[in-house]
Amino acid sequence: MIAHLHGTVAGISPDGMVIDVGGVGCGCSAPPDTLATLKPGELARVATSLVVREDSLTLFGSAPTMSVTSSSCSRPPAASRPRLALAMLAVHSHGRAAQGRRQTRTSKR
């Protein structure tokens, strides 16, 4: 598990970032509100969640102020696509997305 990245922001794209951690560039997908707080060349700390799949290892990043519970609620379920989760977070706040995820879980019980 990779809990966070701390290093220099090497680059930012519309759907992710690269953070230089000890000479290794770590790519991480993130929602726009997290990306908006980053500036290339500056130090940053990003909370992450690693999604392990048969064909990939994908890091999802979020602002470090989010709790681990909120971060894990914003991850997509195994059957859906990671880009869908990023699109959802681009439209809704982290708290609202986590609230919707919790409601979905309780309605299935």
N, C-alpha and C positions, 0 to 999 in steps of 0.2 A: 504494500500500500504506500502510495506517495501522498502524504498529508498536505504538503505545501511546497511551493517553490519560492526561493529567495535569491535574488540576483539582479543583474542589470537587464533592462528591457532592450532586447536586440532588434525587435521588429514587431509591428502590429499590422494585422490584416482585418478585413471586415468581420471575420468569424473567429479570430484567434490571435495568439501572440507567440513570440519566441523569447524566452528568458534565458540569459547566459548564466548558468549555475556552475561555477568552478571550471570554466572553459568548455562546458558542454551546453549546446543550445537545446533547450527543452521546449518543444512545441506543445501548445495547450489551447483547446477550444474554449471560448468564453462568450457570454452574452454582451451586447453592446454597452450596457451600463458599467460593466467591469472594465471593458476596453477603453471607455472614455476617461477613466481615471488614470490611465497609464501614459507615460511619455517615453519615447525612445531615448536611451542613454541614462535614464534615471534608475535608481534602485527601487525594487518592488517586491512585495510579498503577496503571493496569491494562494488562497486555500484551494486544494485540488481534490478530485476524486478520480480514481483510476478505474476505467471500465475494461475488463479483460474479455476478449472474444476469441473465437477460434482463429480468426484471420487478422486481428489487430489488438493493439494496446492503445487506448485513447484516454488522454487526460482532459478533464473538464475543470476549468478554473472559475473561481468566483471571488468576490471581494473578501478579504480576510475577516471582516466583521461578521460575516454570516456564521451561524452555528453549524456544527457538523450535522445535526438533525435536519436543518433547513437545506443544507447542501445536498444531502442524500435524497431528500424528497424531490429536489429539482432534477435529479438524474432520470434519464428515461428508463422505463421498464425494459427488460431484456428483449422483448419482442419488437420494440419500436426503434426508430432510427435516432441516433444522437443529434442530428441536425434539427429534428422536430423539437427536441428539448430546448435547443438554443433559440429556435424561432419563438417558442412559447415564452422563454425568459426575455426575449426582446420586446414582447408586447406587455407582459405582466410583470409586476414586481416579484421579488423572490418570495416575500411573505404570502402574496396572493397565490402564486404558483404552488407553494407548499400547502396552503390551505385547501386548494382544489384537489391536490394529490391525496391529502388525508381524507377528504370527503369521499373520494372515489374508493379508497380502501375500506372505509366503514360501510359504504352502501353495498359492497360485495359480500359482506359477512352475513 
